[in-house]
Amino acid sequence: MTNNKSKRYLRMTLNERIQHFVLFISFTVLAITGFALKFPEAFWVIWLRNFFGENAFDLRGLVHRVAALVLIADSIYHLFYITFTQRGKMLFNDLKLRKSDIADLKNNIKYLLWLSKEKPRFGRFSYIEKVEYWALVWGTVIMSITGIILWFESFFLSIFSNLGTEISTIIHFYEAILATLAILVWHIYFVILNPNVFPMNKSWITGYITKEEMEKEHPGELDSIEKSEL
Ligand code: HEM
């Protein structure tokens, strides 16, 4: 797992970085085109309309749907990746929530409240990263189901009635707010603003993290890698 010369540690393979990049682009496009529909008079939407032109802006609904298909395809690929590839299976196994995560949570709260001097020694994924992954899985399922209902509204109207499609719209909208805030506040904090990685954890671009980042963020994993190298 290590690159011995510079002591950098592989965090994301090229395949995983491509999956993440496709997710990043499709999610960003979905958030912009989705909220632009809901808030057409917002200052940033007016700016986009002036920039792209009113005609191009009319394609907003189409762009939202294409980005949705890209996100769904990326998610299905990810499902295959974690089911059929060796590295994907390992990734999924390391992302499972375990009893030790509850202990880590308790110990981390103590550490953050200055009740303990010892920070938990997180492994490959801390409980924070695991919960973020599962929130993403849950959010993508909800957005895909409700989005498809909105997309084929006239078909679903005959199954669910008007109330069903209205509920889907509400869930789609509030989950969109939750997901966007989770990315802007939670994810951006952990990968950019977190003092241990600031100005940015670059593994999503380079694939590697430094030994210093490993010591601070994943000391438990570093211990087991170093043990296996002995
Ligand atoms: C993943 C699959 C998704 C599908 C299939 C989908 C599909 C749709 C469709 C068909 C609409 C109806 C309006 C239109 O003509 O554009 C819509 C609205 C919307 N979408 Fe999505 N979407 C998806 C994901 C997302 C994501 C990830 C976000 C934001 C993070 C988002 C935000 C929104 C918002 C804010 C609206 C407006 C809702 C309203 O009118 O109250 N969507 N979506």
Boltz pocket constraint, residues with backbone or C-beta under 6 A from the ligand:
constraints:
  - pocket:
      binder: B
      contacts: [[A, 27], [A, 30], [A, 31], [A, 33], [A, 34], [A, 35], [A, 37], [A, 38], [A, 60], [A, 61], [A, 64], [A, 65], [A, 68], [A, 69], [A, 71], [A, 72], [A, 140], [A, 143], [A, 144], [A, 146], [A, 147], [A, 148], [A, 150], [A, 151], [A, 152], [A, 169], [A, 170], [A, 172], [A, 173], [A, 175], [A, 176], [A, 177], [A, 179], [A, 180]]
      max_distance: 6.0
